[in-house]
Structure formats: C-alpha cells, structure tokens
C-alpha cells in the first residue's frame, strides 16, 4: 500500500516528466500511440516501486533510461528498426562543438537541415540523437538495435560527409 507522502512525491517529482518522456519516445519511435503506452508503463512501474525511486538523485534520468529500455525491448520483440524523420526536428537542432566547427559559416538552420538531408538516413539519425538529444553513441546503438562500432562508424562518416558538403557548398557560392 502506498502512503500519502509517497503519492505526493510521485505527483510532484515524477509526473511532471511524463510529457517529456512521451515526446522523447515519440521522437525515437515515430509512433505516438506506442510512446504513450510505453510512457504509461514506465509511470506505472515507477509508481509501484516509488520507495526505491525516491532514493534516486535524478528522477528524470531514471525515467528516460527506463523508457529507452522498454522501447528497446519492444523493438527487439517486434523486430522494429524505425528511424527519425529529420524534417520533424530540423528546426530544433542544436549543434555540438564538432558540428559547430564544420558548419560555422552556415547562416541558418535551414541550410543545416538541407545539408543533413543530403546524408544517409542512418547518419542523420545518429547526428540528431547525439547532438540534439545528447545521447551517447552507446545509447544510440542500444536504441537503434545496432552494434556500437556500426554507430560509431556512422557518426564518423556523417561528420566526414558534412565536411565534404561544406567544401562543395563553399565552392558553389564562390562561383
């Protein structure tokens, strides 16, 4: 039986993260219904183990990790390997230091989105998850159901392709 204090803790410290979890799962799965189902499962599991969850320093990180694990389990069960549509997040992409060096002369996010659209789907996926969602390459590999070395290779190739695209675009602008 859950106490009133534990219920209050859940409502004040766990539930505020529900929408973020749904949003992240929707992005990762491209399925709002699946995202809602998994988010509800995570919340129910968290509610049922609230005594243990109260001891965690970062509830949001715990929820995100639990949600990603449930999504990965679902994907493995149903052999799903969906990718993020770059059009859905192109306007929201923030860049990390590595990409900033590559695209420092690009004036708008629209230009960055155009460059990203030139990349293979897997490469775009890795860049968006790594730089926008701040996921490690290991987390991306787990989420995508891929080998870590494959994802690391896709990341390197994506960076190299962006460099090549930047050189090409600069040459076009000079003509």
N, CA, C and O of each residue as an XYZ file, in Angstrom:
700
protein
N       0.848     -1.185      0.000
C       0.000      0.000      0.000
C       0.889      1.242      0.000
O       1.868      1.327      0.741
N       0.535      2.171     -0.822
C       1.320      3.403     -0.939
C       0.787      4.446      0.047
O      -0.421      4.567      0.252
N       1.701      5.184      0.644
C       1.303      6.210      1.610
C       0.997      7.512      0.889
O       1.334      7.684     -0.283
N       0.361      8.412      1.595
C       0.044      9.729      1.027
C       1.318     10.487      0.680
O       1.361     11.193     -0.328
N       2.348     10.352      1.495
C       3.627     11.013      1.241
C       4.244     10.501     -0.062
O       4.768     11.275     -0.863
N       4.172      9.185     -0.255
C       4.713      8.610     -1.484
C       3.896      9.038     -2.707
O       4.452      9.301     -3.773
N       2.595      9.104     -2.543
C       1.739      9.558     -3.643
C       2.046     11.020     -3.979
O       2.119     11.387     -5.151
N       2.223     11.840     -2.960
C       2.577     13.243     -3.188
C       3.932     13.351     -3.888
O       4.105     14.164     -4.796
N       4.886     12.531     -3.463
C       6.203     12.521     -4.102
C       6.063     12.179     -5.584
O       6.665     12.829     -6.438
N       5.268     11.160     -5.879
C       5.059     10.740     -7.263
C       4.443     11.884     -8.086
O       4.907     12.184     -9.186
N       3.421     12.499     -7.554
C       2.741     13.590     -8.279
C       3.636     14.801     -8.473
O       3.566     15.457     -9.512
N       4.468     15.106     -7.503
C       5.310     16.305     -7.567
C       6.649     16.095     -8.268
O       7.185     17.034     -8.856
N       7.197     14.880     -8.216
C       8.551     14.656     -8.729
C       8.641     13.730     -9.932
O       9.649     13.737    -10.638
N       7.615     12.941    -10.176
C       7.650     12.002    -11.295
C       6.733     12.461    -12.417
O       7.165     12.565    -13.565
N       5.494     12.732    -12.108
C       4.507     13.085    -13.136
C       4.883     14.306    -13.989
O       4.533     14.335    -15.169
N       5.573     15.305    -13.450
C       5.950     16.435    -14.309
C       6.822     16.041    -15.507
O       6.929     16.806    -16.465
N       7.439     14.868    -15.463
C       8.308     14.419    -16.553
C       7.567     13.574    -17.593
O       8.153     13.167    -18.596
N       6.300     13.317    -17.355
C       5.531     12.432    -18.248
C       5.530     12.942    -19.692
O       5.825     12.179    -20.613
N       5.210     14.192    -19.896
C       5.134     14.738    -21.260
C       6.491     14.682    -21.964
O       6.558     14.411    -23.163
N       7.555     14.935    -21.231
C       8.897     14.853    -21.813
C       9.185     13.426    -22.263
O       9.731     13.217    -23.347
N       8.828     12.453    -21.448
C       9.048     11.041    -21.786
C       8.256     10.681    -23.038
O       8.781     10.017    -23.933
N       7.005     11.110    -23.108
C       6.182     10.832    -24.289
C       6.803     11.469    -25.527
O       6.874     10.842    -26.584
N       7.248     12.703    -25.395
C       7.850     13.421    -26.520
C       9.118     12.706    -27.009
O       9.315     12.522    -28.210
N       9.951     12.316    -26.082
C      11.201     11.634    -26.453
C      10.905     10.282    -27.101
O      11.517      9.930    -28.110
N       9.970      9.525    -26.526
C       9.613      8.225    -27.095
C       8.961      8.380    -28.468
O       9.184      7.558    -29.357
N       8.171      9.412    -28.642
C       7.549      9.665    -29.942
C       8.630      9.938    -30.976
O       8.564      9.444    -32.102
N       9.612     10.718    -30.594
C      10.715     11.010    -31.497
C      11.475      9.735    -31.854
O      11.780      9.499    -33.023
N      11.775      8.926    -30.864
C      12.560      7.719    -31.094
C      11.798      6.641    -31.859
O      12.392      5.877    -32.620
N      10.494      6.579    -31.658
C       9.718      5.505    -32.274
C       8.878      5.956    -33.468
O       8.433      5.120    -34.254
N       8.657      7.250    -33.615
C       7.774      7.797    -34.653
C       6.352      7.255    -34.532
O       5.634      7.154    -35.526
N       5.955      6.911    -33.323
C       4.622      6.351    -33.084
C       4.090      6.891    -31.761
O       4.509      6.461    -30.686
N       3.162      7.837    -31.855
C       2.629      8.490    -30.657
C       1.898      7.508    -29.748
O       1.954      7.631    -28.525
N       1.225      6.549    -30.336
C       0.479      5.577    -29.525
C       1.420      4.657    -28.757
O       1.207      4.385    -27.575
N       2.455      4.183    -29.431
C       3.460      3.364    -28.766
C       4.156      4.178    -27.672
O       4.409      3.669    -26.580
N       4.459      5.422    -27.966
C       5.116      6.293    -26.986
C       4.254      6.449    -25.736
O       4.754      6.358    -24.614
N       2.977      6.681    -25.932
C       2.073      6.816    -24.782
C       1.976      5.519    -23.992
O       1.977      5.543    -22.761
N       1.894      4.390    -24.684
C       1.815      3.105    -23.991
C       3.056      2.852    -23.142
O       2.958      2.455    -21.981
N       4.215      3.083    -23.734
C       5.460      2.842    -23.004
C       5.608      3.827    -21.847
O       6.023      3.447    -20.752
N       5.270      5.086    -22.091
C       5.361      6.093    -21.017
C       4.442      5.716    -19.856
O       4.824      5.860    -18.695
N       3.252      5.241    -20.156
C       2.337      4.828    -19.085
C       2.888      3.623    -18.327
O       2.774      3.549    -17.103
N       3.487      2.680    -19.058
C       4.112      1.532    -18.392
C       5.235      1.978    -17.459
O       5.364      1.475    -16.343
N       6.035      2.915    -17.922
C       7.137      3.431    -17.106
C       6.584      4.102    -15.852
O       7.098      3.893    -14.754
N       5.542      4.903    -16.016
C       4.951      5.583    -14.861
C       4.358      4.576    -13.875
O       4.501      4.740    -12.663
N       3.699      3.548    -14.380
C       3.129      2.524    -13.503
C       4.233      1.776    -12.756
O       4.132      1.559    -11.549
N       5.277      1.386    -13.468
C       6.403      0.711    -12.816
C       7.038      1.607    -11.756
O       7.396      1.147    -10.672
N       7.173      2.887    -12.083
C       7.757      3.848    -11.137
C       6.865      3.994     -9.910
O       7.349      4.022     -8.779
N       5.566      4.087    -10.145
C       4.607      4.211     -9.037
C       4.686      2.984     -8.123
O       4.666      3.105     -6.898
N       4.776      1.813     -8.735
C       4.814      0.570     -7.954
C       6.114      0.399     -7.179
O       6.153     -0.332     -6.190
N       7.169      1.061     -7.614
C       8.451      0.962     -6.893
C       8.892      2.334     -6.388
O      10.079      2.660     -6.404
N       7.929      3.126     -5.942
C       8.189      4.514     -5.547
C       9.167      4.606     -4.378
O       9.930      5.569     -4.303
N       9.167      3.648     -3.479
C      10.083      3.687     -2.340
C      11.530      3.667     -2.816
O      12.371      4.408     -2.307
N      11.814      2.811     -3.800
C      13.170      2.738     -4.355
C      13.484      3.975     -5.187
O      14.591      4.510     -5.120
N      12.516      4.425     -5.965
C      12.716      5.565     -6.861
C      12.999      6.841     -6.070
O      13.748      7.701     -6.533
N      12.414      6.968     -4.896
C      12.634      8.159     -4.063
C      14.101      8.344     -3.704
O      14.526      9.456     -3.388
N      14.878      7.267     -3.748
C      16.286      7.366     -3.362
C      17.172      7.901     -4.487
O      18.333      8.233     -4.247
N      16.650      7.989     -5.698
C      17.445      8.452     -6.837
C      17.608      9.962     -6.814
O      16.693     10.696     -6.441
N      18.786     10.411     -7.219
C      19.058     11.845     -7.274
C      18.391     12.504     -8.477
O      17.905     13.632     -8.384
N      18.368     11.796     -9.606
C      17.854     12.375    -10.837
C      16.710     11.518    -11.363
O      16.933     10.545    -12.084
N      15.503     11.879    -11.004
C      14.306     11.120    -11.381
C      14.112     11.143    -12.902
O      13.754     10.128    -13.501
N      14.348     12.287    -13.512
C      14.152     12.413    -14.964
C      15.079     11.454    -15.712
O      14.648     10.789    -16.655
N      16.333     11.379    -15.306
C      17.288     10.477    -15.947
C      16.849      9.024    -15.767
O      16.963      8.220    -16.692
N      16.352      8.692    -14.589
C      15.851      7.353    -14.341
C      14.688      7.033    -15.282
O      14.645      5.950    -15.866
N      13.753      7.962    -15.430
C      12.585      7.743    -16.288
C      12.979      7.603    -17.753
O      12.456      6.742    -18.461
N      13.894      8.441    -18.202
C      14.356      8.372    -19.595
C      15.024      7.025    -19.847
O      14.767      6.378    -20.862
N      15.874      6.609    -18.928
C      16.560      5.329    -19.082
C      15.558      4.176    -19.102
O      15.667      3.276    -19.935
N      14.599      4.196    -18.204
C      13.582      3.137    -18.161
C      12.761      3.128    -19.448
O      12.440      2.060    -19.969
N      12.421      4.305    -19.961
C      11.631      4.396    -21.191
C      12.412      3.865    -22.388
O      11.863      3.136    -23.214
N      13.695      4.227    -22.485
C      14.517      3.745    -23.592
C      14.667      2.228    -23.531
O      14.643      1.559    -24.564
N      14.821      1.685    -22.330
C      14.943      0.235    -22.190
C      13.652     -0.471    -22.614
O      13.696     -1.510    -23.273
N      12.518      0.092    -22.236
C      11.246     -0.510    -22.641
C      11.051     -0.429    -24.154
O      10.552     -1.374    -24.765
N      11.437      0.683    -24.758
C      11.334      0.816    -26.210
C      12.253     -0.186    -26.899
O      11.852     -0.828    -27.870
N      13.464     -0.322    -26.412
C      14.403     -1.278    -26.995
C      13.856     -2.705    -26.876
O      13.939     -3.491    -27.819
N      13.305     -3.023    -25.722
C      12.717     -4.345    -25.520
C      11.564     -4.570    -26.504
O      11.431     -5.652    -27.076
N      10.749     -3.560    -26.691
C       9.635     -3.643    -27.642
C      10.155     -3.842    -29.064
O       9.637     -4.674    -29.809
N      11.173     -3.080    -29.432
C      11.739     -3.198    -30.778
C      12.323     -4.576    -31.014
O      12.141     -5.161    -32.082
N      13.025     -5.094    -30.017
C      13.597     -6.430    -30.165
C      12.496     -7.475    -30.313
O      12.605     -8.402    -31.116
N      11.452     -7.312    -29.539
C      10.352     -8.276    -29.584
C       9.671     -8.270    -30.949
O       9.312     -9.326    -31.469
N       9.494     -7.096    -31.522
C       8.782     -6.974    -32.793
C       9.692     -6.655    -33.969
O       9.218     -6.327    -35.056
N      11.016     -6.753    -33.747
C      11.998     -6.533    -34.817
C      11.808     -5.189    -35.511
O      11.848     -5.112    -36.739
N      11.603     -4.137    -34.735
C      11.379     -2.797    -35.294
C      12.695     -2.050    -35.376
O      13.504     -2.087    -34.448
N      12.902     -1.369    -36.501
C      14.085     -0.523    -36.659
C      13.675      0.724    -37.406
O      14.017      0.905    -38.575
N      12.947      1.575    -36.730
C      12.488      2.801    -37.356
C      13.502      3.903    -37.115
O      14.235      3.888    -36.126
N      13.533      4.858    -38.034
C      14.467      5.959    -37.926
C      13.721      7.271    -37.779
O      12.558      7.390    -38.163
N      14.401      8.240    -37.222
C      13.846      9.564    -37.020
C      13.759     10.290    -38.355
O      14.687     10.234    -39.162
N      12.657     10.964    -38.578
C      12.495     11.783    -39.770
C      13.128     13.146    -39.488
O      12.680     13.868    -38.596
N      14.153     13.493    -40.233
C      14.890     14.738    -39.986
C      13.999     15.963    -40.152
O      14.233     16.987    -39.509
N      12.979     15.873    -41.005
C      12.082     17.006    -41.206
C      11.345     17.385    -39.925
O      10.990     18.546    -39.724
N      11.118     16.395    -39.060
C      10.392     16.649    -37.821
C      11.185     17.473    -36.819
O      10.597     18.142    -35.969
N      12.509     17.437    -36.905
C      13.313     18.108    -35.886
C      14.340     19.080    -36.446
O      15.113     19.658    -35.683
N      14.365     19.272    -37.752
C      15.415     20.089    -38.366
C      15.464     21.503    -37.793
O      16.549     22.059    -37.621
N      14.312     22.089    -37.496
C      14.307     23.453    -36.979
C      14.745     23.533    -35.523
O      15.063     24.617    -35.034
N      14.767     22.400    -34.824
C      15.088     22.395    -33.407
C      16.515     21.957    -33.108
O      16.931     21.949    -31.949
N      17.264     21.597    -34.134
C      18.589     21.017    -33.906
C      19.542     22.050    -33.327
O      19.721     23.141    -33.870
N      20.140     21.676    -32.220
C      21.231     22.469    -31.676
C      22.497     21.690    -31.962
O      22.471     20.463    -32.057
N      23.578     22.382    -32.095
C      24.790     21.685    -32.528
C      25.791     21.579    -31.399
O      25.816     22.410    -30.491
N      26.607     20.556    -31.465
C      27.705     20.367    -30.531
C      28.953     20.980    -31.124
O      28.930     21.472    -32.252
N      30.040     20.957    -30.378
C      31.276     21.593    -30.831
C      31.764     21.065    -32.166
O      32.178     21.852    -33.017
N      31.729     19.765    -32.373
C      32.256     19.190    -33.605
C      31.494     19.703    -34.814
O      32.099     20.125    -35.799
N      30.204     19.670    -34.744
C      29.405     20.136    -35.880
C      29.530     21.648    -36.019
O      29.536     22.165    -37.136
N      29.627     22.352    -34.918
C      29.764     23.808    -34.993
C      30.999     24.194    -35.796
O      30.966     25.153    -36.566
N      32.091     23.450    -35.618
C      33.300     23.733    -36.378
C      33.055     23.521    -37.872
O      33.536     24.288    -38.706
N      32.312     22.486    -38.191
C      32.065     22.151    -39.590
C      31.153     23.168    -40.254
O      31.385     23.561    -41.398
N      30.132     23.592    -39.552
C      29.123     24.454    -40.167
C      29.155     25.877    -39.613
O      28.137     26.568    -39.606
N      30.307     26.302    -39.156
C      30.403     27.615    -38.530
C      30.008     28.741    -39.482
O      29.550     29.795    -39.040
N      30.180     28.525    -40.768
C      29.847     29.570    -41.730
C      28.415     29.462    -42.249
O      27.966     30.323    -43.005
N      27.715     28.443    -41.863
C      26.336     28.298    -42.316
C      25.476     29.299    -41.549
O      25.535     29.366    -40.321
N      24.693     30.061    -42.266
C      23.986     31.171    -41.635
C      22.664     30.787    -40.992
O      22.255     31.426    -40.023
N      21.991     29.782    -41.488
C      20.669     29.460    -40.941
C      20.537     27.969    -40.676
O      21.279     27.147    -41.213
N      19.581     27.654    -39.842
C      19.287     26.248    -39.568
C      18.713     25.569    -40.803
O      18.841     24.356    -40.972
N      18.090     26.344    -41.647
C      17.557     25.772    -42.886
C      18.693     25.215    -43.737
O      18.558     24.157    -44.351
N      19.807     25.931    -43.769
C      20.961     25.436    -44.523
C      21.513     24.157    -43.884
O      21.910     23.226    -44.586
N      21.535     24.121    -42.555
C      21.977     22.915    -41.870
C      21.028     21.761    -42.182
O      21.465     20.639    -42.435
N      19.743     22.042    -42.161
C      18.760     20.999    -42.479
C      18.955     20.484    -43.903
O      18.847     19.282    -44.147
N      19.239     21.378    -44.839
C      19.494     20.956    -46.222
C      20.716     20.044    -46.284
O      20.713     19.036    -46.991
N      21.750     20.404    -45.546
C      22.955     19.574    -45.530
C      22.658     18.210    -44.914
O      23.099     17.181    -45.425
N      21.912     18.211    -43.821
C      21.597     16.948    -43.167
C      20.749     16.058    -44.062
O      20.893     14.836    -44.042
N      19.867     16.665    -44.847
C      19.022     15.881    -45.751
C      19.838     15.193    -46.838
O      19.379     14.219    -47.436
N      21.030     15.687    -47.095
C      21.900     15.063    -48.093
C      22.566     13.794    -47.559
O      23.086     12.990    -48.332
N      22.547     13.617    -46.244
C      23.191     12.457    -45.621
C      22.276     11.234    -45.690
O      21.060     11.351    -45.842
N      22.892     10.071    -45.574
C      22.119      8.836    -45.463
C      21.261      8.905    -44.206
O      21.613      9.577    -43.237
N      20.137      8.206    -44.234
C      19.181      8.219    -43.120
C      19.837      7.834    -41.794
O      19.583      8.471    -40.771
N      20.673      6.801    -41.804
C      21.314      6.352    -40.567
C      22.255      7.420    -40.013
O      22.332      7.624    -38.801
N      22.959      8.091    -40.902
C      23.890      9.139    -40.475
C      23.136     10.294    -39.822
O      23.530     10.786    -38.764
N      22.044     10.720    -40.465
C      21.216     11.792    -39.895
C      20.718     11.390    -38.521
O      20.783     12.167    -37.568
N      20.221     10.166    -38.433
C      19.680      9.646    -37.180
C      20.708      9.771    -36.059
O      20.396     10.261    -34.974
N      21.908      9.333    -36.323
C      22.956      9.353    -35.306
C      23.272     10.792    -34.901
O      23.393     11.083    -33.711
N      23.407     11.689    -35.868
C      23.726     13.086    -35.542
C      22.630     13.737    -34.711
O      22.915     14.425    -33.730
N      21.392     13.524    -35.095
C      20.276     14.130    -34.358
C      20.221     13.589    -32.936
O      20.099     14.358    -31.983
N      20.308     12.280    -32.788
C      20.241     11.694    -31.447
C      21.438     12.109    -30.589
O      21.294     12.347    -29.390
N      22.606     12.194    -31.201
C      23.813     12.521    -30.434
C      23.873     14.003    -30.057
O      24.161     14.339    -28.908
N      23.607     14.878    -31.009
C      23.783     16.314    -30.743
C      22.515     17.005    -30.255
O      22.599     17.964    -29.488
N      21.360     16.547    -30.675
C      20.118     17.191    -30.242
C      19.633     16.599    -28.924
O      19.271     17.327    -27.999
N      19.631     15.271    -28.850
C      19.138     14.614    -27.646
C      20.240     14.253    -26.658
O      19.970     13.677    -25.604
N      21.482     14.591    -26.998
C      22.622     14.387    -26.093
C      22.773     12.921    -25.672
O      23.183     12.631    -24.548
N      22.444     12.014    -26.571
C      22.610     10.593    -26.284
C      24.034     10.180    -26.645
O      24.603     10.664    -27.623
N      24.596      9.292    -25.852
C      25.923      8.773    -26.175
C      25.797      7.827    -27.362
O      24.705      7.350    -27.673
N      26.920      7.560    -28.023
C      26.881      6.639    -29.155
C      26.462      5.242    -28.696
O      25.812      4.514    -29.446
N      26.823      4.871    -27.492
C      26.410      3.572    -26.938
C      24.890      3.533    -26.766
O      24.250      2.543    -27.121
N      24.315      4.601    -26.225
C      22.864      4.660    -26.059
C      22.159      4.608    -27.414
O      21.126      3.955    -27.562
N      22.729      5.299    -28.397
C      22.148      5.295    -29.737
C      22.184      3.884    -30.314
O      21.208      3.423    -30.905
N      23.301      3.209    -30.142
C      23.425      1.835    -30.640
C      22.368      0.940    -29.991
O      21.722      0.140    -30.668
N      22.203      1.080    -28.692
C      21.198      0.275    -27.989
C      19.788      0.607    -28.473
O      18.981     -0.293    -28.706
N      19.495      1.888    -28.623
C      18.167      2.317    -29.050
C      17.854      1.858    -30.467
O      16.727      1.460    -30.762
N      18.846      1.914    -31.338
C      18.636      1.542    -32.733
C      18.782      0.042    -32.964
O      18.507     -0.451    -34.058
N      19.212     -0.678    -31.940
C      19.410     -2.106    -32.086
C      20.597     -2.438    -32.988
O      20.592     -3.442    -33.700
N      21.613     -1.578    -32.945
C      22.800     -1.746    -33.777
C      24.026     -1.980    -32.903
O      24.011     -1.705    -31.703
N      25.070     -2.483    -33.514
C      26.350     -2.657    -32.854
C      26.962     -1.275    -32.596
O      26.821     -0.369    -33.417
N      27.637     -1.120    -31.461
C      28.249      0.167    -31.118
C      29.225      0.628    -32.203
O      29.232      1.802    -32.574
N      30.047     -0.293    -32.710
C      31.034      0.083    -33.719
C      30.375      0.561    -35.011
O      30.913      1.431    -35.696
N      29.230      0.007    -35.344
C      28.489      0.460    -36.518
C      28.040      1.904    -36.330
O      28.204      2.731    -37.227
N      27.477      2.206    -35.172
C      27.003      3.564    -34.890
C      28.174      4.534    -34.840
O      28.069      5.657    -35.333
N      29.275      4.117    -34.255
C      30.469      4.969    -34.213
C      30.967      5.267    -35.628
O      31.375      6.389    -35.929
N      30.930      4.263    -36.478
C      31.331      4.433    -37.877
C      30.376      5.383    -38.605
O      30.818      6.245    -39.364
N      29.066      5.229    -38.375
C      28.083      6.122    -38.998
C      28.319      7.559    -38.555
O      28.202      8.484    -39.359
N      28.651      7.752    -37.276
C      28.899      9.096    -36.758
C      30.101      9.719    -37.463
O      30.042     10.866    -37.909
N      31.193      8.957    -37.562
C      32.394      9.472    -38.218
C      32.116      9.786    -39.687
O      32.525     10.831    -40.192
N      31.427      8.885    -40.362
C      31.107      9.106    -41.775
C      30.199     10.317    -41.952
O      30.354     11.072    -42.912
N      29.269     10.503    -41.051
C      28.370     11.658    -41.130
C      29.165     12.957    -41.006
O      28.933     13.907    -41.755
N      30.096     12.993    -40.064
C      30.937     14.182    -39.885
C      31.773     14.414    -41.141
O      31.874     15.543    -41.622
N      32.373     13.348    -41.672
C      33.178     13.471    -42.894
C      32.320     13.950    -44.066
O      32.745     14.807    -44.840
N      31.115     13.398    -44.193
C      30.223     13.814    -45.278
C      29.816     15.277    -45.129
O      29.710     15.995    -46.123
N      29.586     15.722    -43.892
C      29.247     17.135    -43.678
C      30.411     18.039    -44.084
O      30.205     19.100    -44.674
N      31.625     17.616    -43.767
C      32.799     18.395    -44.173
C      32.868     18.504    -45.692
O      33.103     19.583    -46.236
N      32.659     17.364    -46.379
C      32.683     17.360    -47.841
C      31.573     18.244    -48.419
O      31.797     18.974    -49.384
N      30.381     18.177    -47.828
C      29.269     19.004    -48.290
C      29.571     20.487    -48.097
O      29.238     21.315    -48.946
N      30.199     20.807    -46.981
C      30.527     22.207    -46.704
C      31.512     22.730    -47.752
O      31.338     23.833    -48.269
N      32.539     21.948    -48.064
C      33.518     22.348    -49.079
C      32.816     22.531    -50.424
O      33.058     23.514    -51.124
N      31.964     21.602    -50.777
C      31.231     21.666    -52.039
C      30.346     22.916    -52.099
O      30.333     23.624    -53.105
N      29.614     23.180    -51.022
C      28.729     24.350    -50.995
C      29.520     25.649    -51.064
O      29.095     26.603    -51.717
N      30.665     25.689    -50.396
C      31.508     26.883    -50.444
C      32.006     27.146    -51.874
O      32.063     28.291    -52.322
N      32.363     26.071    -52.572
C      32.813     26.235    -53.948
C      31.679     26.737    -54.844
O      31.904     27.562    -55.730
N      30.482     26.250    -54.618
C      29.326     26.710    -55.390
C      29.044     28.197    -55.137
O      28.715     28.938    -56.064
N      29.175     28.619    -53.889
C      28.903     30.013    -53.544
C      29.954     30.952    -54.123
O      29.653     32.115    -54.389
N      31.178     30.476    -54.325
C      32.251     31.306    -54.857
C      32.126     31.514    -56.357
O      32.693     32.459    -56.905
N      31.385     30.635    -57.023
C      31.247     30.740    -58.488
C      30.268     31.795    -58.885
O      30.039     32.008    -60.076
